[in-house]
Amino acid sequence: MKTITLHYKESIAEKLKNFFDTFSKEDLEVEEISTFEKIKSELQRDYELYKQNPTDVLTVNEAEAEMDLFIKKNEN
């Protein structure tokens, strides 16, 4: 089976569900990914990329200081 990811507005969710229900379970499997699982997957991917090319990591305080500086520079 092939996999696709759909992003849709809540307003068409029922129409999509009704359409998908017209297919057999052998032909179509609908799986909703929880927010937790999505974030977990993204974090794992980011970690794998980091392991391939380690870089310096900022502390929270350093990141906040950089963000504050960026905002101050771009306020106008």
N, C-alpha and C positions, 0 to 999 in steps of 0.2 A: 504494500500500500504506500501511496505517496502522502506526504503531510503538507498541509497549508495552515497558515495562521490568518485569521480574519479579525479585523478591527471594525466594529460597527456600532452605530448609535443604538441606544436602548429602544428607541421608537420602532426599530425594525426587527427586534429580537424575536417577537412572536411569529412574524412572517418567515424569518429564517428557520425557526424551529419547525414550523408546519411544512416548509419545503424539504428540510432534511428528513422529516418523518416519512416522506414518500419513498425513501430508499430503504433497502433491506440492511440488516445489521452486518451482513457479509460484505456489502458494497460500501458502506459508510459508517465510520465510527466517529462520534462527536465527543470530544473530551475538553472540558473546561479546565483551564490551568488556573490554580489559585494564585493570588498575588504573592503569597509566600513562596510557592514553587517557582514563580517567575523570577523573583528577586534572588532566590537561592541559585538558580541556574545562571543568572547574569553575574553574580558574585563569583561563582566557580569559574566561569569563562574569564572574568577579569583576573582572577588569581593565576590561572594557567598562563595567560598572556604575560603577567608580571614575572612568573618563574622563568619564562623564555628570555626575557630581557629585563633583568632587575634594574630598578631605578631608585633614586632616593625617595623616601616616603615622608610626607609632611605630617607633623603633629596637628591636632585639631587647632591649637592656638596659632600655629604657623599658617594654616589654611585660612583661618578667620582673619588674620592680619593681612594676608595677600588679598583676600576678598574685599576687605575694607579699603585697602589702597587702590584696588581696581575701581571700586565704586566712586571713591573720591576723585579719581582721575577722569571718570566718565560721567560725572553728574550733570554736566552742562551739555 
